[in-house]
Amino acid sequence: MEEMEVKMEPTLHKGRKEPLQEFLRTAIGHFRNGEDATGMEDFLSGMDELKRMVENDWNSQRPNIDMNQLLPATRKLYFFIQNQDITGIADLLEDTLVPLTKEWPERRDDT
């Protein structure tokens, strides 16, 4: 009989911005210290968390995320990734994405 693999999605952080900011800050620190592989892992985890936050926000009755600000930042991020510009990624995360996420109001799970 085949074993069934169950993938558990984290529900603890649904709609909360702290995990995203922590992943991004950690990635920035690793990138700044030349630990690109570890930084990329944290960066990708942060992008997964950002995706969850945007999906939750998009499906909410009162969206809080301003896509007019987020989309240009993600376009620049894509450019830096394509060019393997780790310094550009770190700068964009630190100067644009982290401050942007601080502007988003906290969403409680019952909203």
N, C-alpha and C positions, 0 to 999 in steps of 0.2 A: 504494500500500500504506500502511495506517495505521501510524503509529508507536505502539509500545506503551509506556505510561508505567509505570515500575516504582517502587513506593513502598517505600523501604527503612525498616524499623523498626530503631531503634538497639538493638543487643544488648550493647553495651559496659557499660551500667549496670544490667544485669539484677539486681535484688535489692539494689542498693547505695543507701544513703540519701544520700550526698553530693550527687548532682545535684539531688535534691529540695530539700535544705536550701539549696543555692546559688540555685536558682530563687526560693525563698521569700524568702531574705535580700535578693536583688536586687530583687524586687518590693516588699518593704517599703521599701527605700531610695528607690526611684522614687516610691512613694506618698507617703512623708514629704517628698520634695522637690517635690511638686506635679506630677510627671511621670506623670499617671494613665494615659495611653495606653500608654506604655512599661512601666509597672508592671503593667498588665493583661496585656500580652503575656507577661511573665515569670510572672505569676500563673497564666495559662492553661497555660503550659508546665509549671509546677510541678504543676498539677492532672492533666495528662497523665501525668507521672512518678509521681504518687501513685497514679493508677489502675493503672499497670503494676505498681507495688510491691504493691498490695493484691491484684491478680489473681495475681501470682507467689506471694505468701504464701498466698492462699486455696488454691492448687493444690499447695502443698508438703506434705510429710509431717508437718512440725512448724511450724505457723503461729506467727509471732512478733508479729503486729500485733493489739493488743487493740481489737476493733471496738466494745466497750462504751465506750471512751474516744474513738475516732475519730468515731463516728456523731454524738454530740451536737455536736462541734466543726463537722462538716460541715453540720449543720442550722442552726447559728448563722451559718455562712458563707453559706449559701443565703439566709437572711433579710437579711443585709447586702447581698448582691448584688441581691436584689429591690428593696431600698430605695436602691440606688446609694450606699451608705454606704462610701466609700473609707477613711475613718478607721477605721470598724468592722472592715473587712476587714484593714487593716494591723495593727490592735491584736490581732485574733484570730490572725493569722498569727504575730505576734511573741510574744504572751503564751501561746498555747495550742498551735498546730500545730507550730512549730519545736521547742519543748521536748518535745512528745510524740514527734516523730520521733527526737529524740536518745536517747530511752529504748529504741527498737527496736534489738535486737542486729543487728550486721552479718550479712548472709547471704552466704555464699560461693556461687559459681555451681555448685559440685558437691554442694550439699545438697538 
